[in-house]
Amino acid sequence: MNETIITFDGKDYEAKYNEKTKCYEIDLQAHGKGGLYEAKIAFKDIFGVLWKDTQTVQVFEKEKIKIETNKVFMWIFDYKDFSVKDIVEIANYEINIDEETNANTLVDVIKKTTAKAKDIVAIKKNNEIIYWGTVKEVQNDNGKLLYEFIIKYITNIFDQKVKLENQDMIKTVGIEDFIAKTITDNFISNVDKYMNKDYLEVNVKTHTKKQTSVSNVEDGIYNLHTWMTNCTQNYDIVYSFNIRDKKLVIDIENKSYDKELIDVQAHAISNYTEVFETDVVSKVEVLTSTETYTLYLLNNRTTTTDMTNIDRADGRSEMVYTENYEDAPQKALDVIKENSYNHNITFNMYNRNIKVGTPVAIKTKESVVHDTYISAIKITPKKFIEYTCGNIRINFIDKLLKERKS
């Protein structure tokens, strides 16, 4: 008796002979993602001889239909228990995602709500959440129907001074784990249960160990939100928010996005502005309890401890302090890395959503390519989204020459 076994996507299927088509046939469960896949065929004839073959199967993935709408809605959650207070349509908005400057987001609503300061909001467009925030205040002018919401980015729910504890976790376990532990101890499992937000859940996805310490400490106390933002700028730690099982879940991870290529001439871009700055720290002296560590910046953006290196970059000197000498190299690197966080390029791009932190290569009209990253986003009802970039990796001498020419 003939037998035909087909192996596809890790499963074995027995094909049946169809008298009408004179073929062996089988219904396969298609792979969930489109692409080319191999089907391994094993056929045993009536003489017991086994024949094998491999055929390529192409799976087509159904295109998702996205229905565009101009309507934007805002969900308002009570900051105490995360219950839904209201769902309102937004009349006008200016969404700013920029943790470097902690910019405000402005939203106009033509409806009175019970929203108050510290409530949490999610703004949805085309049924996708494009912004999470926390209400700073709601303003109403002379009893008019228009209510203006002034909103901060969602990480501002941790804008609170906390006691410095478990700092060794940064070096031994990871920055993400230290932040998660701090959030848990102060906002979820606080001994003062009245202060807890039971709806919060923290999920650590990566573990980045660094020989560094919390930088904004005074008398053993520091602002958690400030430190979280510093970790985004210096160590690429990002915080993603979503709802799972009626909880507000915070994913903490060291995340790098695929680089985007943006051609100023080829893409739908307007209001392209490029600014060069020459005020850079090229020498950092780190004082410790035992000795001084000094780091120098080179013209190619690398660093050295050799004071006599002929490729040292021109710039100013900075002096900082850290208790332990072993923390000094990382402390010095953090100071020099701040040179890269000046906003150097801004542009408007038509109807394209790029996340904050995404590395981009921008090709200018002069065919010069700048390696940079998206540091801020402004979203309005207009189709064009405004992007701000920082961290342009060009030679500092080139900056000086360009400035002198102009």
N, C-alpha and C positions, 0 to 999 in steps of 0.2 A: 504494500500500500504506500502511495506517495505521501510525503509529509513535508510541509513548508512552514518553517518558523522564521518570523521576522522580528528582529530586535531593534526597537526604536525608542530613543529617550530613556534608556535603562530598563525597558520592559519588554517581555517576550510575548508575541502574538502568534497564533496558529492561523494561517491563511486557508480559506476554503475554496474548492474548485467550483467555478460557475460554468454550468453546461452551456448557457446561452452565449457568454462572452469567450468561452474556452480559455479563461485565465484564472489564476489563483488570486483571490481578492480578500481584502481585510479593511475594516474601518479603524483608523488610528486616531488616538487623541493627540491633537496638534500641540506642539510646544507653546507655552504661554507667550513667548517672545518671537517675533519674526526673524527669519534668517535662514541659512543653509544648514541642514542637519543630515547625518548619515544614517541610513537604514541598512542593517546587516541582515542578509538573507541566507538561510541554510535550507537546502532542498535535498531530501533523501528519496531516491527513486525506488522502483519496485525490486531492484536487485540489491538494495541496501547501500548503494554508493552515495556518499555525501558530497553535494556540490555547494560551494559558498560564493557569495558575491556581495558587493557593497554598492548601493545606489544613493545618490544625493537627492534629498527631499527639500524642496523650498517651501517655507511657511510664510504666508503673507499675514501681516498683522493689520487688523482693521484700524483705519485712521480714526482717532478720537475727534469728534466734532465739538468744537468749542464755540458756544454761542456768546457773542460779544454783546454787552449791554452797557449803557451809560450810567446805569443806576449803581450806586455804592451804598452799602449798608454798614452800620456799626452796631455790634453786639456790646451791651454794657453788663458787666458782671460785678456783683457785690464783692468788695475786697475782703470781707470777713469770711464768707462761706462759699463764694464763687457761684452763687445762684444768679440766674439771668434776671436782670432788672428790666431790661427793655431792648427792643430791636428797632432802630430808627434809620430812616433814609437820610443820607447826608446831602445837604444843599450845595456846599462848597467845601473844598479842603486843600490843605498844603501839608503833605506828609514829608517829614524830614527824618531820614534814618542816618544819623551822624553822631556816633558815640564819642568822637573826639572832641566835639564842641558841645555835646549834650543839647542839641537844638530842639526847640519846641515844635510840635505838630499842631496845626490849627484846623479845627473842624467846625463848620456851621450846621446847626440843626434847627429846623422849623418845627419844633415840638418841645414842650416842657417835659422833662424827665425827672426821675428821683436820683439821678447821678450826683455823686459828690466826690470830693477830693479823695484820692487813693483807690477809687474804683478802677477796675481793669477793663480795657476795651480791646475788641478785635475788629478791624476794618476789613470788610470783604468786598472784592470786586470780581465779577464773573464767577461767583461762588468759591473764590480762593482767598484765603487770608493773606493780605499784602502788608499788614502792619499790626503789631501788638503794642499796646501802650498802657500807661497808668495816668489817670486824670490828675492834673495839677490844680485846675480850677475851672469853674463854669461861670461865664459872664453873660449878663443880660442887660441891655441898655434901655432904661425907662419903660420896662414892662412890654417891650416889643416881642413879636413872635420868634425872633431870631435869637438863638442861644449859641454862644461861641465857647467851644471846648478847647482849653489849652492842655495839651497832652505831652508827657515825656515818654521816651522809649521804655519798653517794659522792664528792662534791667534796673530801672530806677526804683523798683519795689524793694531793692536791696540798698537804697541810699540811706544807710544807717551806720553809725559808729558802733564797732564791736570790739571786744577784748581780743588781743592777739593770743591765740592758743594753737597748738598742734602745728607750728610752723615747720617743724622737721619733715612733715609729710611732703613738702615741696621738693625736697632733695631725695627722699627715700621712696616715695610712692608716686607723686605727680602733682602738678599744679591743679589739675582738674579735680583730683581727690581732695585736696586741701580746701578748694572753694566749695565743693559739695558738702564736706564735713562742716564748714563754717555756716553754710545756709541751713543745714539740718539742725545744728545745735542752737541757732539763734531764731529760726523762723518756723521750724516744723516740730522739733522736740525740746523746745525751751521749757525749763522747769516752771516758768511762769506761763501756764497753759493759756491764759487769756491772750497772750501775744502770738500764739501759734496760728499758722495758716495750714489747717489740716488738709486742704485741697492741693497743696504743693507736693510735687514728687521730683526728686533729682535723679538723673541718670547719667553716669559717667561713661563715656564711650572710648576715651583714649587716656593714656597715662604719660604725661610729659614731665620727666624729672629735670630739674634745673638747679644749679648751684647758685641760688639766689635767695633773697629774703623779701618780705613785704616792705615796700619802700616808703609808704606814707604813714608811718607809725609815729605817734607822739604820746609819751607817757604810757606806752603799752596799749594804746587805743588807735584804731584806724577806721577809715570809711571803706566798707566792703565794696560798694559800687565803684569807687575810684580805683580800687585794686583790680577789680574784675575788668574794668576798661583798660588799665595798664597791661593786663595779661593779653588782651586782644591786640593791642598795638605792638607789644614786644615779642609775644610768643604765639601769635595766631590762634589763641583760644577763643572759640565762638560759642554762643549760647542760642539754642533754638528752642522755640516754645510751640507746644501743640496740646490738644486735648485728647486724653485717653481715659476711658472709664470714669468720666466726670471729674477728672483731676487735671490740673495745669501742670504739665510735665516739662521740665527743663533738661534738655540734653546739653551736656558740656563736653566739648571735644576740641582737639587740635585738628583743624580742617583746612586742607588746601584744595582750592578749586582749579579746574582745568583753565589754562590761559585762553583768553579771548583775543582775537585779532580784530582791531578796529582801524579801518582805512578811512581817513577823513574825507577823501574824495569819492570813495566807492559807496560808503554808507550814507543813510539819511541823517546827516549831522548838521546842527546849526549852533551859533554862538560859541564857537571854539575859541578858548582863551588859554594862552600858555604864559606862565609867569616863572621867571628864574630868580632864585634867591641865593645869596652868597655868604650869608651869616651862618657859618658852620663851626661846630666844636671839633677841632682836629687834635686836641691833646686833653686827656683826662687823667687827673691825679686822684687816686683813691686812698684816702687816709684810713688806716685801720688802727687797732689797739696795739699793734706790734711794729709795723713798718708801712711804707708807702708803695703802692703799685701804680705804675704809669703806663698808659696805652696811647699810641699815636695812630692817627688816620693817614692812610696813603691815598694817592691820587686815583687809584683804581678801586677805591672803596674797601680795600682790605685793611687790616690793622697790623701793627708791629709794636714790640716793646723796645726796639732798637732806635734810640734817639738820633743816631747818625745816619739813618736811612735817607738816601738822596731823593726818594720819591714821596717824602712826607707832604701832605696837603697843607695848604695855607688856611689858617682859621684861628679861632680864639681858644683859649684854655679854660677848662672847667675843673673845679675841685669839689669832690663829694666825700662822704664818710660812710663806712660800713664797719661793723664791730669785728668780724672775722676776716683774716687775710684770705682765706680760701674762697670767700665770696667776692673778692675784689675784681677778678677778671670779668665775671658776668656783670657786675655793677658798672664797670667801665664800658663794656659793650652796649649795655642798655642806654647809657648816656649818648654814645656815638650814634646809636640806631635812631635816636630821636631826630637827628638831622634829616632823616628820610620822611618825616611825617608832616612836612609843610605841604599845603595844598598848592600844587603846581599847575594842574590842568583842569579846566572845566569845559563841559560841552553838553549840548542837548541832543538826544538820540530818539528817533521816531519809534514809538510803540515797541520797545525792546527792553526786557527786564533782566538786568544783570545784578547779582547779589553783591552786597558790601563784602569786601575782602577778596573779590575775584581778581587775579592777576590779569593784566591786559597789556598787549603790545600795540601802541598807537602809531600808525604810519601817517606822518604829516604830509602837507602839500609839497614839501621839499624832499619827500621820500626818506626823511629821517625817522627811525623807529625808536620810540621811547618805551622802555620796560617800566611799568608802573602798576598800580592797583586801584580798585574802586574804594574810596574811603568814605564817600557820603552819597546819598540819593535823595532827590526831591521829586515827589510825585504830586501832580495836580490834575484837574479834569482834562487838561490838554493832552494830546496824544504824545507830545514830546516829554521825555523824562530827563531831568537834569542830573548829570553825574559829576562828581568831584573826584580827582585823582591825587595821589601823593606818591612819594617814594620814587621819583624819577632817577634812574640809575645812569647819570651821565657824569663825565669827568668834571670835577669842581673847577679846574682851570678853564674848561670850555664855558662854564657858566660865567666866569670872570671876563673872558674874552668877549662873549656875546653882550654882556652888560656894558663893557667899555665901548663897543661899536655903536651901541644905541644911545 
